[in-house]
Amino acid sequence: MHPPWQQCEQIWINANLATMDPQRPGPYGIVEQGVIGICRGRIRALAPMTELDLSALPGQPIDAGGAWLTPGLIDSHTHLIWGGQRSDEFTRRLAGADYAEIARDGGGILATVRATRALSERELITRARPRLRALLNEGVTTVEIKSGYGLTCDDELKILRAARALGEEFPVRVRTTLLAAHAVPPEFIGRADDYVELICERLLPKVTAEGLADAMDVFCESIAFDPQQTERLLLSARRHDLGLKLHAEQLGNSGAAALGARHGAWSVDHLEHLDNEGIAALKSSGTVATLLPGAFYFLRETRRPPVPELRKQQVSIALATDLNPGSSPLASLRLAMNMGCVLFGLSPEEALAGVTRHAARALGLGDQLGILAPGYRADMLLWEIDHPDQLAAEVGTFAPRQRIFAGEIDHAPFS
């Protein structure tokens, strides 16, 4: 038996593998009737069963019985930690109010800021647990959690600490993103530049000193921060060795996507108003285009992201829930996959790639997660399905049979 297999601590046999590896031919990078071996939390070896002498495998292999193994799902854009609720805005939108109008009236992000500031770190964790459990039970093994509902130094730090604590409590990889530039806080109305100064000079040093963030995000829109302020924030984040992400081209075309690409952003997100110049910039930089169909759905938008053009230019497309209390109260990445297909025209294979390998790249983890291949982390899901297309085509009809995190079978469902 070849040495890599002898080093494996756990081995699955008789599994159909949707590897999502672009180096493998055909849809989903499928290996039919495959064997996969794990060592120290990483994939050590992978091959068709026909290439191995199964009797010589070490230990007692796990028989998948023809079920499908995929990489663990990755939700690369969430605002999972918040206080309060905003169902009143849902009612107002049904009556015709739009996102910008609600924000001008004191709703939207600032309404959640008021509720979040009133809660302790422990209270925020308590309220976030059910949302995180919902994602994990569907097969999410990595989740990004943004701050952005504090908008003071202390409250932004409180949210990021709560996010780190959730990652220690649950079997999930948590990537944290500083989104202090989510909105101009009430104390700085009319003084957005002063708030940008506070983020750059006071908040960023504290965040990096405690190791609380992996990346920084900016809401570059007419109701938030302009391109000049955004660029200053991006430059400051890079000096602190943080990855870069942007909310871009959601409500209008500000050129934020091209700006993010120019600075090497991991991803730019939303993109309903992305133009050809922005698409060319993403193609040139390798920046991921992250689509958020939940926000499109809940805000009843009509302008879709330019998926055909992104596809034509071979720009990587990720999908995420955008889980938040107002514009996307959606704790289902599987439903976001379905929405990506139905609302935006993605194929089921593109949807799964969008929550695996492309989502990993959107979090700066493209060399570690999102693909079943030797050397990658062993975050995997075993599904009782007939074909991977079902993962996007069906919603709520099945859950993973096994959830494997860092090579260990965990005890989902989480309640």
Helices and strands as residue ranges (DSSP letters): H 3-6, E 10-18, G 27-29, E 30-39, E 42-48, G 49-51, G 54-56, E 62-63, E 68-71, E 73-75, H 87-94, H 99-104, H 109-117, H 121-138, E 140-146, H 153-169, E 173-181, G 186-188, H 192-198, I 199-203, H 204-210, E 215-219, H 227-239, E 243-248, H 256-262, E 267-270, H 276-285, E 288-291, H 293-298, H 307-312, E 317-319, H 333-344, H 348-354, H 357-362, E 380-383, H 390-393, E 402-405, E 408-409
